[in-house]
Amino acid sequence: MRAGHAVDATARDAAAAEVVTARGGVPVQVDLYDPAALRRAVAGRDAVLRLTTALPPVLRMRHASAWTETGRLRNESARMLAEACVREGVEVYVHESFTFAYADGGERWLDEDSPVDDAGAAPLRDALTGEANARVVSDAGGRGIVLRFAAFYSADSPQSLTVAALLLRRRLALIGRARNYFSSIHLDDAATATVAALRAPSGVFNVADNNPLPLRDYLASIARAIDAPPMRRLPAFLGSAVMGETWPCLRRSQRVSSQRLRGATGWAPSTSDARQGWQAIGLQWASELGAR
């Protein structure tokens, strides 16, 4: 909206609708699995951004069953939405995906042409199969755009708040050496990238900050920001047992580059890396706590 766009946004309940309204948007109630309702919702739109997810709480992410609804949204619902866009003549369709599906790249930078691997994990498989829905729009002559986002974090993200609480209670451990690169993106920068993507051509684009950190350094940056105690360590062979479905996402080295999106749209993140981002979040939380 700050970029000059009029925005309608789906809202799951009255509280979400109030948030949309407070930010200048128009809340829309629609059944995301009803093709006719989706056609009515997208009719007359210049662009449709499919950003709907049902990410499970951090403590349930290890269970495959916790990802079922997100998988349906990325595939079944997204297919209906893409087809609705084609039938109603919507030119631009943006599809949310994530970077965790890239195969281990070691020290190498990973771009959109780097190999992917779902490792048999439901979240990765559903993300990759869901990307095909953008091609439905592209094949019909529109612009189908896939945004592969790195790990989100922000001061008001439920996942970020949970991770911080776990670190403070020493309930989050480093598994193995944790030297693999872990790419992330502040939610504010993810938002500006999404708006910038409206100018992009059809294709796949990564959204990550400038300097991915080794996982141990990423977690250390959170711990420093909130004055958490030192993390415990566990051997690598316990990774699958402890982390379940999320272990393939966390054990790979993924040094992700967003150069393609920069070149296509001129977008750049305002937060250079997670050290800078988490330091700012720590100061914000401390200020808010002191004001209470």
N, C-alpha and C positions, 0 to 999 in steps of 0.2 A: 504494500500500500504506500509506503514511503517512496517507492520507485514510480508512483503514479498509476499503478494498476488498481482497478476495481476488483475486489476479491470476494468470492463466495466460498465458504468452507464447510465441509461436513462436520457435524457435531454429534457425538454419541449420546449426550444427555444435556439437561438444562444448564448444568454448571459449565460444560464445554461451550455451549452456545453463548453464554454470558461472556466468556473469554474472547470468543470471536468478535462479538459485538463491541466489546470494550476496546478492541484494537482496530476498529473501523471496518470490519468485514461484515458480511451477511451470512448468518448460520443457515445451513441447509440440512434438513432431515431427509435421509434417503436410505433405502435398503440396498446395501452394497452387493447383494446377491440377486437383485431383481433387474433383469435386462431392460424392461420397459421403464422402470423408475430411473434407471441410470440414463437412458436416452433423454427423458424429460429433464433430468438434472444438468446434462451437458449441452443441451440444445442452445444455440446462440452464443456459445463460449468461443473465445479466441484460442484458449489453451486450457488443458486439463493436467493437473499435477497429481499423480497417484503417489501420495506419501503415507498412506494408511498402513499402520502396522499394529500388532498386538504383542509387543515385546514382553516376555515374561519378566518378573522380578529377578534380580541378580541371583538370589538364593535358589531359584527354580530353573535357571537357565541350563543346568546340567542335564535335565530330563528332556528326552526327545518329545514327549507328549506335551510339554509346555510350549512347543513351537508350532503346534498344529494350526491354530487360528492364523498366525502370521503366514504360514505356508499357503493357506487357503486364500488369504488376501492378496498374496503376491502372484498367485496363479489363477485360481478360479474367478475371483472377483476382478482381478486385473484384466483377464481375457474379456469378460463382459464389458468392462469399462472401455477397453481399447476398441472393441467392436462397436460400442455405442458412439465413440468419437468418429469412427469411420462413417457410420450411417448418418450422423448429424453434421458431417462436414467440418469437424473440429480440426484445425491445422496442426496444432502442437500437442503432443502427449509426452509428459515427463514421468519416467518410471524410477522409483527408488530401489536401489540395490545396495550391496556393500562390498568392500575390498577384501574381506576375510577369505573369499573364495580363491584368491591367487595362491598358486603353489609356492612352496618355500623358495625364496630368491637369494638367500644368503645375504651377502653385502651389496648385491646389485639393486639398482633402482628398478622398480616395476612400473611399466606403463600399461595401457589398455590392451596391448597386443601380447602381454606376458601370459604364460600358461596358467590355466585355472584348474582346480581339482576340488571336487566336493568331499573327498575323503570319506564318503559314505555317511556324512552327517546331514541330518534333515535340514538345519538352517541353511547350510551352504548349497545343498541340492535345490531347495526351493527358491533361493535367491537367483541361482543361475537359470533355472527353467523359467522363472518369472520374467526374466529379461526379454524373452522372445515376444512378449506382448507389445513391446515398443516397435518391433519389426512389423506387426500387424498394421500399424499406422503408417510407417514408412513405405511399406509395400503398396499401400493405397494412395500414395502420393503426398502424404503429410510428412511431418517431422517427428519421428519417434526417437526420444532421447533417454538414455539410461544414465543415471548418476550412481556411481559406485562410491558410497560414503565410507570413510574411515570411521573409527570408533568415536562416537559422540561423547562430549562431556560439557557440563555447564554448572553454574551455581545452583540452579533450580531443577536440574535433572534428577529424577528419582534414583536412577542408576548411580550417578555421581555421589549423591547423598549416602546411598547404601555402602558404596565402596569406602568412602571416608569413614563411616561408622565402623565398618569391619576393621579397617586399619587401626583406628583408635583403640579397639578392643583386642588387637593382635589376633584376629580371627581370619586374616588373609595372609597366605604364605607364598613365598617365591618357590616355584617348582623347578628344579634343575638349575642350570646356570642363568636362565632367563636373559641371554644375550641377544636373542632374536629381535629384529626390529619390529616395533609396534606402531602402526600409523594411527593418527587421531585427528579430530577436527572439532574446534569449538562450535557449539550449536549456532551461535550468532553468525559465524563464517559459513556454516552449512546453509543457513538461510539466504545469505547474499549470493552464494554459489547457485542456489536453486533459481533465484530470480535471474541471475546472469545466464543460466542455461536456456532461458526463453529466447536468447539471441543465437544459440548454438545450432549447428546443422545436425541432421540425424547422426546417431552413433552413440558410443559408450564413452563416458568421461569420468575420471577419478576425481574425488573431492577429498583432499587431505592437506594438512598444513605443510610448511616449508621444510621442516626438519624432523622426520620421524625419529623416535628415540628407541634404544633397546628397551625391552619390556621392564627390566629391573630399574632402569633410569626413569621410565615413565611412572612406575609405582613409587619410586623414591621421591619424585617431584610432588606427588600428592601428599606423601608422608611429611615432607618438609613444610609444605604449605599449611598443614593443620597440626604440626608439632606432634605427630604420632610416634610411638615407640618403634624401635627396629623391628623389621619383619622377621618372622620365623622362616625357616627353609625346609623344604621337603625334597627327597630324591626324585629325579625325573620319571622313574618307572611308576610312580604313584599318580602321574598326571591324569591318565584316563579314568582311574578309579575315583579321583577327587573331583575332576572337572566335567566328566561325562561328555555331553554333546559339544561343549565349548572348548574342549582340549584341542581339537584340530585347528580352531581359530587362534589359540593362544601359543601353540608350540612352534608355528611357522615364523620365518623371518620375512616380513613384508614391508619393504622400504618403498612406499608408494609415491609416485610422482603425479602431480596434477598439471603438468605442463601443457597437456593437450587442451584442457579447459581454459587455461590462461591465454593460450594462443588464439583460441576461437572466440573468446568473449572479453578478454581484458580483466577477468576476475583475479583477485589475489586475496588471501586471508589477511585479516587485520592482526590476528594472533599468530606469531611466527612458529611457535612450537609449544608443547605441553608444559614445559618449565615456566614459560611466561604466562600461559593461560592459568595454570593451577596456582601460581603465586598471586595473581590477581583475585582468583576465587577465594583463596585463603584470607586475603585482606578483607574482602567483602564479607565473608562469614564472620570474621572477628569483629568488624564494625557493626554488623547487625546484632551480634550477641551482646556487644557493649552498650547498644542502644536500648536493650530491653530492660 
